[in-house]
Amino acid sequence: MARSHTTSAPAPARLPTHALPGPPRAPGPPARYAGPPLTRHPEHRVQSQPIVLGTAGHIDHGKTALVKALTGIDTDRLKVEKERGITTELGFAYLDLDGRRYGVVDVPGHERFIKAMVSGAGGLDLVCLVIAADEGIMPQTREHLDVCELLGVRRGLVALSKADLVDDEWLALMAEEVREGLAQSFLAEAAIVPVSARTGAGLDALRSELVRLTRALPARDAGGAFRLPFDRVFTIRGFGTVVTGTILGGEIGLGDTVVVHPRGLEAKVRGIEVHGDACDRARAGMRCALNLSGVAREDLRRGDMLSVPGAVAPSHIIDARFRYLRTSKTPLGRRSRVLFHHATAQLMATLVLVDADQLSPGEEGLVQLRLDIDEPIAALPGDRFIARGFVLQDHYGTTIGGGEIVRVKAPKVRRSAEGAADTIRRMAEAAFDERVALEVKASSFAGTDEHELGRRLGHGRDPLRAAIERLAEAGEIVVAAGGGDAADVLCHAETFAGLEKQALDLLDGFHADNPHSDGMSRQELRSRLPSSLPARMYEAMLAALVRRGAVTVDADLVRRASRRSLRAPAPLSALEQTILDEFTRWGVTPERPKQVPAAVGVAPGEAKAAMDKLLKQGHLVKIKPDLYLEAKALDQLRQALERHLDQHQQITPAEWKSITGASRKFSIPLAEYFDAEKLTLRVGDIRKRRG
């Protein structure tokens, strides 16, 4: 999330009136609404629920005229639009209703401008599907409806426009026909409101329905990574570069540093406007204009994405869930070239089916989208996208489907790869904690860190850190502390267990080949493990093996604990042997270290020095700071636990207490020791064998 710089931010640069929506209001009566007046203070719109309303529908069905009648703003701002009488680019307006300000996005209706339509449909809260009463549902009506549904729009209404051109009987028949045509869509139960932009009939009913729909909208989540896809880029004399768009997530404030993806250009936010009002901050769901310093107009283009530094990981390989539209003529093959639309960007991509050899029209499946390596996109899981082909469908456009992004920065799926589809499917269905664990697991031996997870998942720091702590406590992931400013390295428990096995196998092989050597050097062992393994995770793995009594580290040498050093250890003194005998007699219920001096009748300092030597030589094992166990007793307990797990695959608290023969004072820390050793994994009240 971007941070506010309230003490050092420059004074907001005041953009000219209507910098965001386009031309000033057209002459004529103002838009009317018989509700409470809209508060005009700029902070009002920062605190209230932002609403983005978009139009959809066939060419010449009256979308732009309806927007003008509602708002007083003519969204056809280009000369070619005036000359040809059609919308070719996105148009923007705003509407004040019920104490709220709506950002209105007017989209082109012609099939040739579907790229602009898709750009405008992303991020809508509500859609107004405009259908001319004298023509009914047409090809672009259907395509626009599919685009909205694929992009996740779930609420809206139908404006039956040009109602003044037909009689009441025809209007009733057309409303019935529209209801039947929308029966299988998300607008199946939507209100159908006859309107006339020319006479004003029905506009109040349309406004009332918008208010009703808005009051039922769930609040937008303003958390996560700030992202703003550009739908317009221009310059204003005296102000410089201005970009506009709908904020997909997070917040932005005056003075914040931002990054332009995919080229990584940096800029500063010099001014913020939301529908002509200068603001200090803007948040998710708001249509806004940002005045940027540090970048030229020529450096930017529509389709670029703005974020704060380090918040998003640009990607050119994306895993996704995909729905192939039923309007398509033929099955979709395993590999297809498509036009990929994400936010305001349109790019060429190869769509590869992951879990099928083909999709029939109307089917869904898992896919991987591969973009040109020089054109990554700043996408996040949960983002919606559209795929278009190159063949016009019967009575339709070229949209073939769309869906939801599951994973970014994905590894390339190969046909021979086992489990690829299952991994993507699990990610698509996973709750947040499980999703974090799966991302950590996918990083394999290289591991990952909190910053990279945030860039891949788009969640804020606090929920991500809480998830990591829960997973570490449950033993699902291993955390190697970074220290200082360095980030902790995260490794999945299964990967970590595999790493431990590799290290032990390497040591066993080394001892077999070098019977007269005292051990393998730490560096040599490291060099034989995966090269991607971070140094801190290697040290954490060694420490874990030492804790479980599997290896001994002596200065620069590592050896299996079962193999005594060729350098004969110093013989035990009488006191050391006495203490060891006591620990052997105590078994799994020993005295605490601070009680040992009294048990053997010596001073605390003498007892501590003796126990330190016994720990160093491996005669004792530290279970936790105030609990030591004799090594052979611990090995016998481990063997008993493994036998039980081999037979039952899990162990209950009562069964564990029976095996140890000890009270909770000892059985709980011993169980946690085997959890840390990666022999067991706690799941609720029971423990299972890990892996």
N, C-alpha and C positions, 0 to 999 in steps of 0.2 A: 504494500500500500504506500502511496506517495505520502511524504511527510510535509506538513505545512511549515513554512519559514516565516512565521509572523513577525519576527523581530528584524529580519533583514530583507524581506521581499520588497521589490520596487512597487511604487504606486501603480495600480492597474491601468493598463493602456486602454482608453475608452475607444472602442471601435465605433464607426458610424452606425447610426440607427439602421436596423434591419440587416446587419452584416450576415447574420445567419439565414433568415428565411428568404431573402431575395429582394425583389422590388417592393416598394412601399405599397400600402393598401390602395386598391383601385377606388376611384370616386364612387360615391353611392352611399346608401344607408349602412350604418355599422351593423356587425353581427349582433343579434339580440339573444339575451338569455335572462329570464325572469327569476334569477337566483341571487344569492348574496354576492356582493362585489368581490373581485379578485384582489387580494392584498398585493400591493405593488413593490413592497420592499424586496430588494434582490435576495436577501437571505431566506425569504419565504419559500422560494422555489428550491433552494438547497435543502431545506428541511422537509418539504412535503414530498409525497410520492410522485416521481416523474412518470409521465404517461406519453407514450409514442403511439400515434394512430396513423395507420397507412391505408392507402386506397389500393384496390386491385380490380382487374376487369379488362374486358376486351376494348380494343381501340374504338374511339368515337362513341363510347357509352356514357360520356359525360362526367368522368372523374374530375377533371380539372375545373369544369364549370361548377360542380358541386362543392369542391373545396373553396372556390371563390365566393360562392353564395354563403357558405358557412362562416368564412373567416374574413372576407373582404380583400383577400390577397390573391393576385393572379400569379400562379406558380409557373406559367409559361414565360420564362425570362429571356429566352434566346430569340434572335431575329428569325432563324429558320422555323422555330415553333410558331411564331406569329404568322409567318408567310404561309406555312403549310397547314396550320390549324390542328397540329397534333403535337403531343408531348414526346420529345426525344430524349430528354434527360430528367433526372430526379428534380422535383420541385419541392419547396419547403414553405410551410406556413405555420401559424400557431393559432390556437383557439382557446378562449377563456370560458370555462363552464364550471359552475358549482364550486367556485373558489380554487380551481386548479387551472393550470395552463397545459394544454396538449401541444406536443410537437406533432405536426402533420406532415407526412411524407406522401407526395403524389408521384405515382410511378407511371412510366410509359405503358401503353396498352398494345403497341405493335410488336409482333413476334421478333422483328429485327432488333428491337431494343430490350430484349429479355435480360441481357446482362445488367442494364441499369435497374430493371425491375427487381432482380435478385438482390442487388446491392441495397436497394431501399427496403426490402422486406425483412432483412436481418434486424433483430432487436425490437420488433414491433410488440407492443402490448395488446393492441386491438387492431383488427382489420375491418375495413368497410368495403365489402364486395359490391361493386357497382354493376348492375345489370339493366340495360335499357329495356323499358317496358314494351317498346315497339319491335324488339329483336329477340330478346330472351338470351338463354345461355349460348355462348359462342366459343370457338376454339380457345382463345386466350383467356376466357373465363375459366375454363377447365384447367389450363396450364397454370394460371396464376393461383388458383385454389390449391393445386397440388404443391406448388412452390411454397406457399404459406404453411401448408400442413407439414411438409418435409423440414421446414425451418423452425418448426416448433410452435407456431402460432396456434393457439387453442381457443381464442375468444374473439367474437366479432358480431357483425350484423350485416344485413343485406339492404342496400339502397336500390329500390326499383325506380330508376331514374327516368326522366322524360315522361312522367306520368301524365303531363298535360297533352301529350300527343295521342292518347288512346282513351276510349270510353271506359266507364266503370266495369262493364261486363268483361271487356278484354283484359282489364287490369286484374280482375279476380282470377280469370283463367291463367294469366301469366304468373301470378303469385303461386297458384297451385302447381304449375309446371316447374317453377323454380324450386319449390319445396321438394318435389319429387327428384329433381336433378341433384339436389344437395343432400339427399337422404343418407348417403354413405360417407359424408364428409364431416369435419368438425363443426360445420355450420348447420348441421341437420336440425337443431332446435333453435337456431338463431331467429331473431325478429326480422321480418321482411317489412320494410317501411317504404311505401310509395312516396316519391318526392319529385319536385320540379324545381330545378335551379332557376328557371326563367320566371316563374310566378311566385316562388317561395313556399308553395304548398308542401306540407310534410316536414319542413325543416325543424320546426319546434319538436315534433314527434321524434325526429332523428336525434336531436340534442338530448331529449329526455332519455332515450334508450342508451346513448353514450354515457350519460351520468349513471344510469342503473348498472351498466356493465362495469364501469370504473369502480364503483363502490364495492363490487364483489371481487376485484382483482387482489391477489395476494401481494404482499409487500415484496419488492425486489431486494435481493441480497446485495448490499453495497460492499461486501467484503471481497477478498481475493485480489488478483493482480489488475492494475489499471491497464485498460486497452481501449484505444480509440481508432477504429478503421476510418480512413479518409473517404468521404464521398464527394468532397469538393476541395480544391486547392486553388488559391488565388492570391493576389496582392492588393493592398489598399495603400494608396499614396500617403506617405507620412507614418504608416504603421508597419508595412512590410508584409511578410508571409502570414497567411491565415489559412487554417484548415478547419473543416467542419465534419461532423459525424455524430453517431450515437455511441455513448460510452457503454462498453460491454460489461465492465466490471471495475471495482475499486473506485478510487477518488484521485483527483488531481487538484493542485493548488498553485496559486501565483508563486513564481520563483522556482518551481520544481524543475529539475533536469529530466528530460525525456529522451528516448531513443526512437529513431525511425527505422522500422524493419521493412525490408530485409537487409538494407545496406548498412545498418549500424550507425547512422549519423546521429550526433547529439545536438540538442537544442535546449533553450530555456523557454518556459511559459511566461510570456510577457503580459498577456491579457486573456481573460475568460469572459465569454458572454453566453448567456442562455436566453434565447429569443429576445435579443436586444438589450437585456439587462446585464450590466457588468457585475461579476461575482468574484469572490475570493476563492471559491472552491466549486467544483462540480463533481457529481458522482454517477454511479451506474444507472443507466436508463435515461439519462438526460441527453437531449440533442444540444450540442454546444459548438461554439466557434472558439478556437484557440489562436491567439496571436503569438507566433514563435519567433524568437531571435536566434541567430547562429546558423540558420539554414536559408537558402534561397529558394524561390518558387521553382526554379528549374531543377532543383535537387529532389523534388517531391512529385508524386503522382497519385491519382486515385487508385485505391487498392493497397496502398502502404498502411502499415499499422503502427500506432504510437503506443509506447509503454514506458515505464520507468526502468532505469538501468537494472539489469540482472533479474527482472521479474518473469521473463518469458524465454523459453528456449526455442528459437526458430528451428523448424523441422522440414525436411523434404520427403520423409517416409512416415506415413500415418496409417494406423490401424483404425477401422471403423465398422459400425453396423450400417448396412445398406439395404434400402428397399427399392426394388426394381418395379417401376410403374406398370400397372396392368395395361396401359395404353400402348406399350411398346409392341412392335410387330413380331419380333423374333426373340428366341432365347438369348441371353447374354453369355458370351463365351468367357473362358477363364481369364483372358487378357484382352482389354479393350482400351483404346485411346479415347479420352473424354476431355471435355472442358470442365474444369473443377472450379466451383464458385465457393469461396469462403469469405464471409463478411462482405467487403466491397471488392475483393480481389477475384480475378478470373485468370486461371493458369491452365496450361496443358498438363495432363497427367496420364499415367498408365494405371488403370484400375485392374487389380488382380484378385480373383476370387480365392479365398483362403480355405473354406470348408466345403466347396462344391466344384464340379467341373463346369457347370452352367447354372444359370438362374432362369426360370420361366417367368413371363410377365406376371406381376403381382407377388412374386416370392421375395423373401428377405434372406440375407446371408452376411457373413463376415468378409470384409475386403481389406486389401492394402492399397493405398493410393501413393504412387511414387511420382514426385514432382521433380522438375529439373533441379540439379544440385545447386545451381546458382540462383534459384528463386524459392528459397524456403519461406514458409509462412509462420506467423506468430500465433499458432493455434493452441488450444488447450482441450483436454478431455471434457466432453459435454457440449462442445461447439457443434453447430449444425452446418451442413453443407449441401450443395446441389451439384449433380452431375448432368451434363448435357452432351448429347451425341451430335452427329453431323447429318442425320437423315430426318427430314420432316415427317412426323407421324401423321396418319390419316386424321384430318380435321383436328389437328393438334400442333404443338410446336416441337422443339427438339429436346425437351427435358426428358431424361430417361429414369431419373431417380434421385435419391439423396439419403441422408441419414445423419448419424451422430458419431463424432470422433471419440474413440475409445482410448487411444494411446498415441502420443507424439514421440518423435525421435525413436521410432521403432526400428528394430533390426529387420533386415530384409528377409521376408519369409520365402523359404525354398520348398519346392514340392516334396523333397525328401525329408524335410524337418518333421520330427515327431512332436506332437503336443503343441504345435504353434497355434492351431485353432482353439484348443482347450485353454491355453494361456490367455488369448484375446477374449474368449468368452467369459472366463473367470474375472478378468479385469472389467468387462462390461457390466457384470452383475454384482461386483464386490461393493461392500460398504467401505467407508473411508479408511478405517484402520487396515482392513484386508488389502485395500488397493495400495496403501503405502508399503505393506509387506511384500506385495507382488512386485512393485517397482524396485524395491531393494533386492529381491531375489533375482530379478532380471539383470541387475548390474553384475551378477556373478562374482568372480574373485576380485574384480576392480573395486567393488563396493561403490557407495555413493555417499552423499552428505545432504544435510538439511536444505542447503541452498539449491542444489540440483533438483531435489524432490519438489521444492517450491516452484521452480521453473517448469517442471514437467506437469505438475498438477494444478498450479494456479491458486492454491489455497494460501491464506495468510499464515504468518509465522506462528502465532499462538496455537491454532488448532493443529498445525502440523507437528509442532514440538510436543504437544500433549499426546498425539497419536504415537510418536516415536517413544515417548516415555512409557506408554502403556504396552507397546510391543516389546520393549526391552525388558520390562518387568515380567511379562508373560513368557520370556525366553524365545520369542519369535525372531528377534534380531539381536545381533551383537554390536555393541557400541564401543569403538576404540576412541578414547578421549583425545581431542586434538591438542589441547593446551594452548594458552595464550590466545591469539586471534585466530588460530587455525580451527576449522570446523571439524566436528567429530566425524569419523568414518563409520559408515553403517554397512553391515554384512548380514545376509540372511542366515539363520541358524543352520539350515540344511547345507548351505554352501560352506559355512564355517566348519561343520562336522566333516564334510568331505575334505577340506583343507587339512584338518588334523589327521585324518587317515592317510593322506598323501605323505605328510611329514613323518608319521610313524613308519610307513612302508619304506620310505627313503632311508630312515635311520636303521631299520632292520637289515635292509640290503647293504648298507655301508658296513655294519658290524660283521655281516657274513663275509664280505669281501676283504675286510681289514681287521682280522681278529686281534692284531697286536696294537691297534690304534686306540687311543683313549676316548675318541669321539670325533664327530664331524664339526668343522668350524661353522659358526653361525652364518657366515657369509656364503659358504658352500651350500648349506641347506637352503638358504634363501634363493640362491641362483637356480636351484633345481625345482623350485615351486613356480607357479604361473607368474609370468613377467608383469602382469597387470596388478599383482597384489601390492597394495600400499604398505610402506614400511611399518606404519603404526598397527595395521591389522596383522602383520607378521609377528610383531612383538606381542600383541594381544593373544595370538594363537599359541606362542611359546609359553606365555604366562599361564594360559589355561591348561596346557599339558603338564606344566610343573605342578599346578594346584591339584590336578587329579592324580598326581603321582606316576604319570606315564613317562616323563623324561626328567633328566637332571641337566641343569645348565651350570657348568663350572667355568667361570670366566668366559672365554671365547668358544668353548667347546660344548656341544650338545650331544647327549647320548641317552639311550633308553635307560629308564630307572632300574630295570631288572639287571642291567649290566654294570657291575661295579667298576669303578675306575681302576686302571692298572697301577695308578699311583696309590699305593695302599693308604687308606685313611688312618689318621692318627688313632691309636687304640683308645677305647673308652676308659675314662678314669673310674675309680670306684663309685664316685658320686653319680656320674653319668649313667653307669650301669644300674645303679640302684633306682634312679628315676625311671629309666627305661623299663626295668622289671615292674615297677609300680604301674606304669601305663599299660603294660601287657596284662597285668592282673585286673586292672579296671575295665579293660575291653572297650565297649562302645559307650560306657557311662563313666568317663574319667572325672577326676577332680579338675576344677578350673586351674589355669596356670598360677593364679595368685595364691591358691591354696596348697600348691606343691611344696613350698619351703617348709611349712608346718608339718606336712605329711612325712617328709624325710628328715626333718630336724636340722635344717641349715638356714643360713641367712638368705634373704630374697635375692641379693645380687649373685650369690654363688649358684642358686637354683636357676636363675634366668640364663646365665652364661652356659650352664650345662644343657638346658633345653634348646638354646639357640644352636648349639653344636649338633644336637640330636635332630633338629629340623634340617640343618644344612646337609647332614649326611643321609637324610631320608628315612631315619628311624621313626621320626614323628611326622605327622601331616597336619597342617593348620587348616581346620575346618572353617573357623572364623576367629577373630582376634582373641576371644576368650575360650576357645575350645580346640584342644589338640587331641589327636587320636594316634595310637600306635599303628604303624603302616600295615602290619600283617592283619590286624583286626579290621582295618578299613578294607583291605583286599578281600577278606572273607565275607564282609558285608556286601561288597560289590558283586561278588560271585553269587551270593544268595539272591540278590535283587535281579540279576540277569537271568538266573534260572526261573524265577517267578515270571518275569516278562516274557521269556521264551514260551512259557506254557499258557499264560493268560493275556498277553499283550498289554495289560494295564495293571495298576495296583491301587487299591483303595487305602485311605488312611488307617483303617482297622487292620488290614493285611500288612501294611508297613510297620505298624506298631508291634504286630505279632512277630515279624521277622527280626526287628531290632531288639525286642524285649525291653524297650526303654520307654520312659515317659516322654511327653511332648517336649520337655526341656531339651532332650537330645534328639528325638526322632525328627522334629521339624527342621533344625539346622542341617542334619544329615541328609534329609530329602532335598533341601535346597542346594546342598553341595553337589549332589548328583544331577540336579537341574543345571547348575553352572558348568558341570563337567560335560554337559550335552548328552548324557546317557538317557535322561528322562525329560519329558515335557509336561508341565502342569496344564491340565484342561479342566477348569472348574475345581472340584474336590479330588479328582483322580489324577494319576500320572500315567503317561504312556511312554513307550520307548520312542525316542526321537528318531525320525527317519524311517 
